[in-house]
């Protein structure tokens, strides 16, 4: 336990099961956005592209099988 009362949750190195949902998200992000881009000319362009992907597409349009084939916004 640390000063704030949180306990770190980790398994062995390289084991994604502690954070499977985030590992899945980052895999999807890389496949659908990052690897599809040839080059981000600046960090600002990369940042804007990521924000647009997450806020406009991923959360509001992209269906998720784990949410009954709804977007997160529609699921909420």
C-alpha positions as a Python dict, from the first residue, in 0.01 Angstrom:
ca = {
    (1, 'X'): (0, 0, 0),
    (2, 'X'): (126, 346, -76),
    (3, 'X'): (46, 682, 76),
    (4, 'X'): (-295, 703, -97),
    (5, 'X'): (-408, 350, -13),
    (6, 'X'): (-380, 209, -365),
    (7, 'X'): (-235, -132, -433),
    (8, 'X'): (-49, -193, -755),
    (9, 'X'): (-192, -478, -962),
    (10, 'X'): (60, -643, -1186),
    (11, 'X'): (138, -994, -1292),
    (12, 'X'): (454, -1109, -1459),
    (13, 'X'): (625, -897, -1724),
    (14, 'X'): (451, -896, -2060),
    (15, 'X'): (122, -1037, -1929),
    (16, 'X'): (-161, -831, -2076),
    (17, 'X'): (-441, -988, -1872),
    (18, 'X'): (-417, -733, -1592),
    (19, 'X'): (-522, -465, -1836),
    (20, 'X'): (-680, -657, -2123),
    (21, 'X'): (-936, -389, -2212),
    (22, 'X'): (-670, -120, -2258),
    (23, 'X'): (-439, -358, -2443),
    (24, 'X'): (-727, -431, -2682),
    (25, 'X'): (-801, -60, -2726),
    (26, 'X'): (-440, 28, -2808),
    (27, 'X'): (-421, -262, -3055),
    (28, 'X'): (-735, -136, -3229),
    (29, 'X'): (-606, 222, -3226),
    (30, 'X'): (-278, 118, -3389),
    (31, 'X'): (-443, -99, -3655),
    (32, 'X'): (-727, 138, -3746),
    (33, 'X'): (-543, 469, -3722),
    (34, 'X'): (-171, 476, -3658),
    (35, 'X'): (-56, 206, -3900),
    (36, 'X'): (-294, 340, -4166),
    (37, 'X'): (-121, 681, -4155),
    (38, 'X'): (193, 713, -4358),
    (39, 'X'): (352, 991, -4153),
    (40, 'X'): (245, 1241, -3894),
    (41, 'X'): (435, 1555, -3989),
    (42, 'X'): (408, 1712, -3643),
    (43, 'X'): (307, 1613, -3292),
    (44, 'X'): (13, 1852, -3317),
    (45, 'X'): (-115, 1670, -3625),
    (46, 'X'): (-72, 1334, -3451),
    (47, 'X'): (-249, 1463, -3138),
    (48, 'X'): (-542, 1603, -3340),
    (49, 'X'): (-571, 1277, -3534),
    (50, 'X'): (-580, 1073, -3212),
    (51, 'X'): (-836, 1301, -3047),
    (52, 'X'): (-1058, 1288, -3356),
    (53, 'X'): (-1033, 907, -3374),
    (54, 'X'): (-1119, 858, -3007),
    (55, 'X'): (-1381, 1129, -2955),
    (56, 'X'): (-1557, 1124, -3292),
    (57, 'X'): (-1514, 774, -3432),
    (58, 'X'): (-1428, 525, -3156),
    (59, 'X'): (-1669, 655, -2890),
    (60, 'X'): (-1959, 768, -3111),
    (61, 'X'): (-1961, 566, -3433),
    (62, 'X'): (-1758, 247, -3405),
    (63, 'X'): (-1967, -48, -3289),
    (64, 'X'): (-1826, -272, -3018),
    (65, 'X'): (-1929, -636, -2997),
    (66, 'X'): (-1873, -629, -2620),
    (67, 'X'): (-2141, -356, -2599),
    (68, 'X'): (-2407, -542, -2794),
    (69, 'X'): (-2298, -399, -3130),
    (70, 'X'): (-2346, -41, -3010),
    (71, 'X'): (-2105, 248, -2990),
    (72, 'X'): (-1998, 346, -2638),
    (73, 'X'): (-2206, 665, -2666),
    (74, 'X'): (-2520, 472, -2763),
    (75, 'X'): (-2452, 209, -2497),
    (76, 'X'): (-2437, 477, -2227),
}
